[in-house]
């Protein structure tokens, strides 16, 4: 799997996702995503390789991404005082986007 293609696919979907889930706080959401991506890059690379090699199923990959996102602090969004439900909706959308992007790149 070409990891850079995967990352580009995810990055390209984030602005629309942020606009649809957190509206006026899209820039904060994009900043939080970028922080998540940087802190998770090694894990994501390892997991996408395992997915491409058939060592992980799509569901297992999704579970790992969800758990990593659940641990991620959404500092920029939280600082804005945005409702936790909207932050959670953004996280869920990111999980879905990451999984779909990984499966599409395979």
Buried (B, 14 or more C-beta within 10 A) or exposed (E): BEBEEBBEBBBEBBBEBBBEBBEEBBEBBBBBBEBBBEEBEEEBBEBBEBBBEEEBEEEEBBBBBBEBBEEBEBEBBEEBEBEEEBBBBBBBBBBBBBBBBBEEBE
